[in-house]
Amino acid sequence: MTPAVEGWVRVCAAGELLPGEFRVVYDGDTPIAVYNIDGGLYAVEDVCTHDGGDLAGGEVLGFEVECPRHGARFDLRTGAVTRPPAYEPIAAFPVRQEQGAVWTRDDR
């Protein structure tokens, strides 16, 4: 059984997501941003809880992504807020490498 059948969404080929890069995919209506931070893969919902805008493309500082509009920051490992104006965390999702590809899913 392939991951897609199990509910996993293919992000890209494993070699296409290099350190410092990200990709955005959709699991149904949920936008998921997958980041490669020094070889570790992290996936979060690509929606700032402060204003509902995209997080992908915001500056990445260590394990944090900064919302490009108002500067809220979120931990890419857990989804926790690390700097206001956001106060609600974002969802963090599982990531795995299998069959030469990177996969994620909305497991809520």
N, CA, C and O atoms as a GROMACS GRO file, in nm:
protein
  432
    1MET      N    1   0.085  -0.118   0.000
    1MET     CA    2   0.000   0.000   0.000
    1MET      C    3   0.089   0.124   0.000
    1MET      O    4   0.183   0.133   0.079
    2THR      N    5   0.060   0.219  -0.088
    2THR     CA    6   0.141   0.341  -0.096
    2THR      C    7   0.093   0.444   0.005
    2THR      O    8  -0.022   0.439   0.049
    3PRO      N    9   0.180   0.537   0.042
    3PRO     CA   10   0.140   0.641   0.138
    3PRO      C   11   0.018   0.720   0.092
    3PRO      O   12  -0.065   0.758   0.175
    4ALA      N   13   0.006   0.746  -0.041
    4ALA     CA   14  -0.109   0.824  -0.089
    4ALA      C   15  -0.239   0.752  -0.055
    4ALA      O   16  -0.338   0.816  -0.021
    5VAL      N   17  -0.240   0.621  -0.064
    5VAL     CA   18  -0.359   0.544  -0.031
    5VAL      C   19  -0.386   0.552   0.119
    5VAL      O   20  -0.502   0.550   0.162
    6GLU      N   21  -0.282   0.561   0.198
    6GLU     CA   22  -0.296   0.569   0.344
    6GLU      C   23  -0.332   0.709   0.391
    6GLU      O   24  -0.345   0.731   0.512
    7GLY      N   25  -0.350   0.804   0.301
    7GLY     CA   26  -0.386   0.939   0.340
    7GLY      C   27  -0.270   1.036   0.344
    7GLY      O   28  -0.287   1.149   0.389
    8TRP      N   29  -0.152   0.997   0.300
    8TRP     CA   30  -0.037   1.087   0.297
    8TRP      C   31  -0.035   1.161   0.164
    8TRP      O   32  -0.077   1.107   0.062
    9VAL      N   33   0.012   1.284   0.165
    9VAL     CA   34   0.021   1.369   0.047
    9VAL      C   35   0.168   1.382   0.008
    9VAL      O   36   0.253   1.412   0.092
   10ARG      N   37   0.197   1.359  -0.119
   10ARG     CA   38   0.334   1.371  -0.168
   10ARG      C   39   0.371   1.518  -0.177
   10ARG      O   40   0.297   1.598  -0.236
   11VAL      N   41   0.485   1.554  -0.119
   11VAL     CA   42   0.534   1.691  -0.121
   11VAL      C   43   0.624   1.712  -0.242
   11VAL      O   44   0.603   1.804  -0.321
   12CYS      N   45   0.725   1.626  -0.257
   12CYS     CA   46   0.820   1.635  -0.367
   12CYS      C   47   0.914   1.515  -0.357
   12CYS      O   48   0.906   1.437  -0.262
   13ALA      N   49   1.002   1.502  -0.455
   13ALA     CA   50   1.108   1.401  -0.446
   13ALA      C   51   1.201   1.440  -0.331
   13ALA      O   52   1.220   1.559  -0.304
   14ALA      N   53   1.258   1.341  -0.265
   14ALA     CA   54   1.341   1.366  -0.147
   14ALA      C   55   1.456   1.464  -0.176
   14ALA      O   56   1.488   1.546  -0.090
   15GLY      N   57   1.517   1.458  -0.292
   15GLY     CA   58   1.629   1.545  -0.326
   15GLY      C   59   1.589   1.685  -0.370
   15GLY      O   60   1.676   1.767  -0.397
   16GLU      N   61   1.459   1.713  -0.379
   16GLU     CA   62   1.414   1.844  -0.426
   16GLU      C   63   1.387   1.944  -0.314
   16GLU      O   64   1.357   2.060  -0.342
   17LEU      N   65   1.397   1.900  -0.188
   17LEU     CA   66   1.373   1.991  -0.075
   17LEU      C   67   1.503   2.002   0.004
   17LEU      O   68   1.528   1.925   0.097
   18LEU      N   69   1.585   2.097  -0.035
   18LEU     CA   70   1.718   2.113   0.022
   18LEU      C   71   1.714   2.195   0.150
   18LEU      O   72   1.616   2.266   0.174
   19PRO      N   73   1.818   2.186   0.235
   19PRO     CA   74   1.822   2.268   0.356
   19PRO      C   75   1.798   2.416   0.325
   19PRO      O   76   1.857   2.471   0.232
   20GLY      N   77   1.710   2.477   0.404
   20GLY     CA   78   1.675   2.617   0.383
   20GLY      C   79   1.556   2.639   0.290
   20GLY      O   80   1.512   2.752   0.273
   21GLU      N   81   1.506   2.533   0.229
   21GLU     CA   82   1.394   2.546   0.137
   21GLU      C   83   1.264   2.499   0.201
   21GLU      O   84   1.264   2.433   0.305
   22PHE      N   85   1.152   2.534   0.136
   22PHE     CA   86   1.021   2.488   0.179
   22PHE      C   87   0.934   2.459   0.057
   22PHE      O   88   0.963   2.506  -0.053
   23ARG      N   89   0.829   2.384   0.078
   23ARG     CA   90   0.728   2.356  -0.024
   23ARG      C   91   0.592   2.365   0.044
   23ARG      O   92   0.578   2.334   0.162
   24VAL      N   93   0.490   2.407  -0.031
   24VAL     CA   94   0.354   2.410   0.020
   24VAL      C   95   0.270   2.313  -0.062
   24VAL      O   96   0.273   2.314  -0.185
   25VAL      N   97   0.196   2.228   0.009
   25VAL     CA   98   0.104   2.133  -0.053
   25VAL      C   99  -0.030   2.145   0.018
   25VAL      O  100  -0.040   2.208   0.123
   26TYR      N  101  -0.130   2.084  -0.039
   26TYR     CA  102  -0.263   2.084   0.022
   26TYR      C  103  -0.306   1.942   0.053
   26TYR      O  104  -0.293   1.852  -0.030
   27ASP      N  105  -0.359   1.924   0.173
   27ASP     CA  106  -0.427   1.801   0.210
   27ASP      C  107  -0.573   1.840   0.221
   27ASP      O  108  -0.616   1.892   0.325
   28GLY      N  109  -0.649   1.817   0.117
   28GLY     CA  110  -0.784   1.870   0.110
   28GLY      C  111  -0.777   2.021   0.103
   28GLY      O  112  -0.714   2.076   0.013
   29ASP      N  113  -0.842   2.089   0.197
   29ASP     CA  114  -0.840   2.236   0.201
   29ASP      C  115  -0.730   2.291   0.291
   29ASP      O  116  -0.718   2.413   0.306
   30THR      N  117  -0.650   2.204   0.351
   30THR     CA  118  -0.548   2.248   0.446
   30THR      C  119  -0.415   2.274   0.376
   30THR      O  120  -0.356   2.180   0.322
   31PRO      N  121  -0.367   2.400   0.375
   31PRO     CA  122  -0.234   2.426   0.320
   31PRO      C  123  -0.128   2.385   0.423
   31PRO      O  124  -0.135   2.424   0.540
   32ILE      N  125  -0.031   2.307   0.378
   32ILE     CA  126   0.076   2.259   0.466
   32ILE      C  127   0.209   2.303   0.407
   32ILE      O  128   0.241   2.273   0.292
   33ALA      N  129   0.287   2.375   0.489
   33ALA     CA  130   0.422   2.417   0.448
   33ALA      C  131   0.521   2.320   0.510
   33ALA      O  132   0.521   2.298   0.631
   34VAL      N  133   0.606   2.261   0.427
   34VAL     CA  134   0.708   2.166   0.472
   34VAL      C  135   0.844   2.233   0.455
   34VAL      O  136   0.880   2.276   0.345
   35TYR      N  137   0.919   2.241   0.564
   35TYR     CA  138   1.048   2.308   0.568
   35TYR      C  139   1.160   2.207   0.591
   35TYR      O  140   1.143   2.110   0.666
   36ASN      N  141   1.274   2.231   0.526
   36ASN     CA  142   1.396   2.156   0.553
   36ASN      C  143   1.488   2.249   0.632
   36ASN      O  144   1.541   2.346   0.578
   37ILE      N  145   1.507   2.218   0.761
   37ILE     CA  146   1.594   2.296   0.847
   37ILE      C  147   1.716   2.209   0.879
   37ILE      O  148   1.706   2.116   0.960
   38ASP      N  149   1.827   2.238   0.818
   38ASP     CA  150   1.952   2.163   0.839
   38ASP      C  151   1.933   2.013   0.823
   38ASP      O  152   1.990   1.934   0.899
   39GLY      N  153   1.852   1.973   0.726
   39GLY     CA  154   1.829   1.831   0.698
   39GLY      C  155   1.711   1.770   0.771
   39GLY      O  156   1.671   1.659   0.738
   40GLY      N  157   1.655   1.839   0.870
   40GLY     CA  158   1.534   1.792   0.938
   40GLY      C  159   1.411   1.848   0.870
   40GLY      O  160   1.410   1.964   0.829
   41LEU      N  161   1.308   1.767   0.857
   41LEU     CA  162   1.186   1.809   0.789
   41LEU      C  163   1.075   1.837   0.890
   41LEU      O  164   1.051   1.758   0.981
   42TYR      N  165   1.008   1.952   0.871
   42TYR     CA  166   0.903   1.996   0.962
   42TYR      C  167   0.786   2.047   0.880
   42TYR      O  168   0.804   2.118   0.782
   43ALA      N  169   0.664   2.012   0.921
   43ALA     CA  170   0.545   2.054   0.849
   43ALA      C  171   0.448   2.123   0.943
   43ALA      O  172   0.422   2.074   1.053
   44VAL      N  173   0.396   2.237   0.898
   44VAL     CA  174   0.299   2.314   0.977
   44VAL      C  175   0.189   2.365   0.885
   44VAL      O  176   0.206   2.375   0.763
   45GLU      N  177   0.075   2.396   0.946
   45GLU     CA  178  -0.032   2.457   0.869
   45GLU      C  179   0.015   2.595   0.825
   45GLU      O  180   0.067   2.673   0.905
   46ASP      N  181  -0.004   2.625   0.698
   46ASP     CA  182   0.047   2.749   0.640
   46ASP      C  183  -0.055   2.863   0.656
   46ASP      O  184  -0.093   2.928   0.559
   47VAL      N  185  -0.098   2.885   0.781
   47VAL     CA  186  -0.194   2.991   0.811
   47VAL      C  187  -0.157   3.056   0.943
   47VAL      O  188  -0.153   2.990   1.047
   48CYS      N  189  -0.131   3.186   0.940
   48CYS     CA  190  -0.102   3.260   1.063
   48CYS      C  191  -0.230   3.272   1.144
   48CYS      O  192  -0.334   3.312   1.091
   49THR      N  193  -0.224   3.237   1.272
   49THR     CA  194  -0.343   3.244   1.356
   49THR      C  195  -0.377   3.387   1.396
   49THR      O  196  -0.482   3.411   1.456
   50HIS      N  197  -0.290   3.481   1.366
   50HIS     CA  198  -0.319   3.622   1.397
   50HIS      C  199  -0.413   3.682   1.293
   50HIS      O  200  -0.511   3.748   1.328
   51ASP      N  201  -0.384   3.658   1.164
   51ASP     CA  202  -0.466   3.724   1.061
   51ASP      C  203  -0.509   3.633   0.946
   51ASP      O  204  -0.573   3.679   0.852
   52GLY      N  205  -0.473   3.505   0.953
   52GLY     CA  206  -0.518   3.410   0.850
   52GLY      C  207  -0.437   3.411   0.722
   52GLY      O  208  -0.474   3.342   0.626
   53GLY      N  209  -0.328   3.486   0.717
   53GLY     CA  210  -0.245   3.491   0.597
   53GLY      C  211  -0.145   3.377   0.591
   53GLY      O  212  -0.129   3.302   0.687
   54ASP      N  213  -0.078   3.364   0.477
   54ASP     CA  214   0.024   3.261   0.457
   54ASP      C  215   0.148   3.290   0.540
   54ASP      O  216   0.186   3.406   0.559
   55LEU      N  217   0.208   3.184   0.591
   55LEU     CA  218   0.336   3.194   0.661
   55LEU      C  219   0.453   3.164   0.567
   55LEU      O  220   0.560   3.223   0.580
   56ALA      N  221   0.433   3.072   0.473
   56ALA     CA  222   0.539   3.033   0.381
   56ALA      C  223   0.590   3.156   0.308
   56ALA      O  224   0.513   3.239   0.260
   57GLY      N  225   0.720   3.165   0.300
   57GLY     CA  226   0.783   3.282   0.240
   57GLY      C  227   0.830   3.382   0.344
   57GLY      O  228   0.908   3.471   0.314
   58GLY      N  229   0.780   3.366   0.468
   58GLY     CA  230   0.829   3.450   0.577
   58GLY      C  231   0.970   3.407   0.614
   58GLY      O  232   1.012   3.296   0.584
   59GLU      N  233   1.043   3.495   0.681
   59GLU     CA  234   1.180   3.466   0.719
   59GLU      C  235   1.185   3.349   0.817
   59GLU      O  236   1.105   3.340   0.910
   60VAL      N  237   1.281   3.260   0.795
   60VAL     CA  238   1.303   3.147   0.886
   60VAL      C  239   1.426   3.180   0.969
   60VAL      O  240   1.534   3.207   0.916
   61LEU      N  241   1.408   3.178   1.102
   61LEU     CA  242   1.515   3.210   1.196
   61LEU      C  243   1.533   3.090   1.287
   61LEU      O  244   1.454   3.069   1.379
   62GLY      N  245   1.635   3.009   1.262
   62GLY     CA  246   1.651   2.886   1.337
   62GLY      C  247   1.535   2.792   1.308
   62GLY      O  248   1.515   2.752   1.194
   63PHE      N  249   1.459   2.758   1.412
   63PHE     CA  250   1.341   2.672   1.395
   63PHE      C  251   1.211   2.752   1.397
   63PHE      O  252   1.104   2.695   1.420
   64GLU      N  253   1.219   2.882   1.374
   64GLU     CA  254   1.101   2.966   1.375
   64GLU      C  255   1.074   3.026   1.237
   64GLU      O  256   1.166   3.058   1.162
   65VAL      N  257   0.945   3.039   1.206
   65VAL     CA  258   0.905   3.112   1.085
   65VAL      C  259   0.834   3.239   1.131
   65VAL      O  260   0.752   3.236   1.223
   66GLU      N  261   0.866   3.349   1.065
   66GLU     CA  262   0.807   3.478   1.100
   66GLU      C  263   0.702   3.515   0.996
   66GLU      O  264   0.728   3.512   0.876
   67CYS      N  265   0.583   3.549   1.044
   67CYS     CA  266   0.476   3.592   0.954
   67CYS      C  267   0.523   3.718   0.880
   67CYS      O  268   0.568   3.813   0.943
   68PRO      N  269   0.513   3.719   0.747
   68PRO     CA  270   0.564   3.833   0.672
   68PRO      C  271   0.483   3.962   0.689
   68PRO      O  272   0.530   4.069   0.651
   69ARG      N  273   0.363   3.955   0.745
   69ARG     CA  274   0.282   4.076   0.758
   69ARG      C  275   0.300   4.148   0.892
   69ARG      O  276   0.325   4.268   0.894
   70HIS      N  277   0.287   4.075   1.003
   70HIS     CA  278   0.287   4.143   1.132
   70HIS      C  279   0.395   4.094   1.228
   70HIS      O  280   0.402   4.141   1.342
   71GLY      N  281   0.480   4.001   1.184
   71GLY     CA  282   0.595   3.961   1.264
   71GLY      C  283   0.572   3.854   1.369
   71GLY      O  284   0.664   3.824   1.446
   72ALA      N  285   0.452   3.796   1.376
   72ALA     CA  286   0.432   3.684   1.469
   72ALA      C  287   0.528   3.572   1.430
   72ALA      O  288   0.560   3.554   1.313
   73ARG      N  289   0.573   3.497   1.529
   73ARG     CA  290   0.664   3.384   1.502
   73ARG      C  291   0.607   3.256   1.560
   73ARG      O  292   0.538   3.255   1.662
   74PHE      N  293   0.639   3.146   1.489
   74PHE     CA  294   0.593   3.013   1.528
   74PHE      C  295   0.708   2.914   1.520
   74PHE      O  296   0.792   2.922   1.431
   75ASP      N  297   0.711   2.820   1.614
   75ASP     CA  298   0.812   2.714   1.616
   75ASP      C  299   0.770   2.609   1.513
   75ASP      O  300   0.661   2.553   1.521
   76LEU      N  301   0.857   2.582   1.417
   76LEU     CA  302   0.826   2.486   1.312
   76LEU      C  303   0.821   2.342   1.363
   76LEU      O  304   0.763   2.256   1.297
   77ARG      N  305   0.881   2.316   1.477
   77ARG     CA  306   0.880   2.179   1.532
   77ARG      C  307   0.748   2.146   1.602
   77ARG      O  308   0.704   2.032   1.600
   78THR      N  309   0.687   2.247   1.663
   78THR     CA  310   0.569   2.221   1.746
   78THR      C  311   0.446   2.303   1.707
   78THR      O  312   0.334   2.267   1.745
   79GLY      N  313   0.465   2.412   1.634
   79GLY     CA  314   0.355   2.503   1.601
   79GLY      C  315   0.331   2.609   1.707
   79GLY      O  316   0.244   2.694   1.689
   80ALA      N  317   0.406   2.605   1.818
   80ALA     CA  318   0.387   2.700   1.928
   80ALA      C  319   0.420   2.842   1.885
   80ALA      O  320   0.509   2.865   1.804
   81VAL      N  321   0.346   2.938   1.940
   81VAL     CA  322   0.375   3.080   1.918
   81VAL      C  323   0.500   3.115   1.998
   81VAL      O  324   0.511   3.083   2.116
   82THR      N  325   0.594   3.182   1.932
   82THR     CA  326   0.715   3.226   2.002
   82THR      C  327   0.724   3.379   2.010
   82THR      O  328   0.807   3.434   2.082
   83ARG      N  329   0.636   3.447   1.935
   83ARG     CA  330   0.631   3.594   1.944
   83ARG      C  331   0.496   3.644   1.895
   83ARG      O  332   0.450   3.603   1.788
   84PRO      N  333   0.431   3.732   1.973
   84PRO     CA  334   0.304   3.790   1.930
   84PRO      C  335   0.324   3.880   1.807
   84PRO      O  336   0.438   3.914   1.775
   85PRO      N  337   0.218   3.919   1.739
   85PRO     CA  338   0.083   3.934   1.790
   85PRO      C  339  -0.004   3.809   1.789
   85PRO      O  340  -0.116   3.814   1.840
   86ALA      N  341   0.041   3.698   1.735
   86ALA     CA  342  -0.038   3.575   1.742
   86ALA      C  343  -0.030   3.518   1.884
   86ALA      O  344   0.071   3.533   1.953
   87TYR      N  345  -0.138   3.454   1.926
   87TYR     CA  346  -0.141   3.390   2.058
   87TYR      C  347  -0.183   3.244   2.050
   87TYR      O  348  -0.159   3.168   2.143
   88GLU      N  349  -0.245   3.206   1.938
   88GLU     CA  350  -0.287   3.067   1.919
   88GLU      C  351  -0.182   2.994   1.835
   88GLU      O  352  -0.134   3.050   1.736
   89PRO      N  353  -0.147   2.871   1.872
   89PRO     CA  354  -0.048   2.796   1.794
   89PRO      C  355  -0.105   2.754   1.658
   89PRO      O  356  -0.226   2.757   1.636
   90ILE      N  357  -0.016   2.717   1.569
   90ILE     CA  358  -0.056   2.658   1.441
   90ILE      C  359  -0.041   2.507   1.454
   90ILE      O  360   0.030   2.459   1.542
   91ALA      N  361  -0.106   2.433   1.367
   91ALA     CA  362  -0.097   2.287   1.370
   91ALA      C  363   0.037   2.242   1.312
   91ALA      O  364   0.084   2.297   1.212
   92ALA      N  365   0.098   2.143   1.376
   92ALA     CA  366   0.219   2.078   1.325
   92ALA      C  367   0.179   1.939   1.278
   92ALA      O  368   0.097   1.873   1.342
   93PHE      N  369   0.237   1.894   1.169
   93PHE     CA  370   0.198   1.768   1.106
   93PHE      C  371   0.318   1.673   1.091
   93PHE      O  372   0.432   1.718   1.092
   94PRO      N  373   0.292   1.544   1.078
   94PRO     CA  374   0.400   1.448   1.056
   94PRO      C  375   0.459   1.460   0.916
   94PRO      O  376   0.390   1.499   0.821
   95VAL      N  377   0.586   1.427   0.904
   95VAL     CA  378   0.657   1.423   0.776
   95VAL      C  379   0.734   1.293   0.772
   95VAL      O  380   0.789   1.250   0.874
   96ARG      N  381   0.738   1.230   0.656
   96ARG     CA  382   0.822   1.112   0.642
   96ARG      C  383   0.879   1.105   0.501
   96ARG      O  384   0.824   1.161   0.406
   97GLN      N  385   0.992   1.034   0.491
   97GLN     CA  386   1.053   1.007   0.361
   97GLN      C  387   1.035   0.860   0.331
   97GLN      O  388   1.073   0.774   0.411
   98GLU      N  389   0.976   0.832   0.217
   98GLU     CA  390   0.950   0.694   0.176
   98GLU      C  391   0.938   0.691   0.025
   98GLU      O  392   0.889   0.786  -0.036
   99GLN      N  393   0.983   0.583  -0.037
   99GLN     CA  394   0.975   0.565  -0.182
   99GLN      C  395   1.040   0.680  -0.257
   99GLN      O  396   0.994   0.718  -0.365
  100GLY      N  397   1.149   0.738  -0.200
  100GLY     CA  398   1.223   0.844  -0.266
  100GLY      C  399   1.153   0.978  -0.265
  100GLY      O  400   1.190   1.068  -0.342
  101ALA      N  401   1.052   0.994  -0.180
  101ALA     CA  402   0.976   1.118  -0.177
  101ALA      C  403   0.953   1.164  -0.033
  101ALA      O  404   0.971   1.088   0.062
  102VAL      N  405   0.913   1.290  -0.019
  102VAL     CA  406   0.875   1.348   0.109
  102VAL      C  407   0.722   1.349   0.114
  102VAL      O  408   0.657   1.386   0.016
  103TRP      N  409   0.665   1.307   0.228
  103TRP     CA  410   0.520   1.296   0.244
  103TRP      C  411   0.476   1.364   0.373
  103TRP      O  412   0.551   1.368   0.470
  104THR      N  413   0.356   1.418   0.372
  104THR     CA  414   0.296   1.476   0.493
  104THR      C  415   0.147   1.451   0.489
  104THR      O  416   0.094   1.401   0.390
  105ARG      N  417   0.079   1.486   0.599
  105ARG     CA  418  -0.068   1.475   0.602
  105ARG      C  419  -0.123   1.556   0.718
  105ARG      O  420  -0.054   1.582   0.817
  106ASP      N  421  -0.248   1.594   0.704
  106ASP     CA  422  -0.322   1.659   0.810
  106ASP      C  423  -0.378   1.546   0.896
  106ASP      O  424  -0.476   1.482   0.858
  107ASP      N  425  -0.318   1.522   1.011
  107ASP     CA  426  -0.356   1.407   1.095
  107ASP      C  427  -0.448   1.446   1.211
  107ASP      O  428  -0.464   1.371   1.306
  108ARG      N  429  -0.508   1.564   1.202
  108ARG     CA  430  -0.598   1.607   1.310
  108ARG      C  431  -0.728   1.531   1.308
  108ARG      O  432  -0.815   1.554   1.392
   0.00000   0.00000   0.00000
